[in-house]
Amino acid sequence: AYMQGKKHAKVTLIDDEEVYTPLQRLLLDVMWTGKKKWLYQPVQAPELKENWTLIRKSTDRLDKINAFLKEKGLLPPDSKSYLDVGSSYGWFVSKMDQAGFESYGLEQDYIAISLGIQIYGLKQRQIINSNLELFLRETSNTYDVVSLLSVLHHFEISHDSIKPEELIRMIDKLTNKVFFFETGQSHEKAFGENLSKWTDDYIIDWLK
């Protein structure tokens, strides 16, 4: 009814068990949230106004990205293409598309991708559904602006087949102009001791 534009509906509550809308069920099935009522990126829907937590604000990161691109004269048409590596629902892809970029995301979780197509109006062709490492090793494409937000620390914590240093170098190769980078840090309680050395100064020295 809501998707058809209706604002009211008569309902009968048949039990006290918690039930979920189709949107809520999709969000609970996103790979990284582990059945928790977490939103990785902003989603505007009435059933998410209570008891759902936005764990990545996103707007502050987008403001910094846009301010930098504007200051350096790198907004469209001076820059044309954008790729968000680990794009999740695709909120940044959507916003950069609105800013005039030929905008793409890279995401391995098809449920997260389907959310972005439904809630942000993204087109299927805008999201590359692939394992990150596999895509970076095989692609010959390059993009004017690239972002890697809240992804790198997973490679530091998991000790995956690809090291964080190698990941940064691989993304650097497909970046033409600007690479925006952000990672989990030592002050975040969620990571415990796993990122204890990842302070501001350490990250700056590490990147250099």
Disulfide bonds with the S-S distance in Angstrom:
none
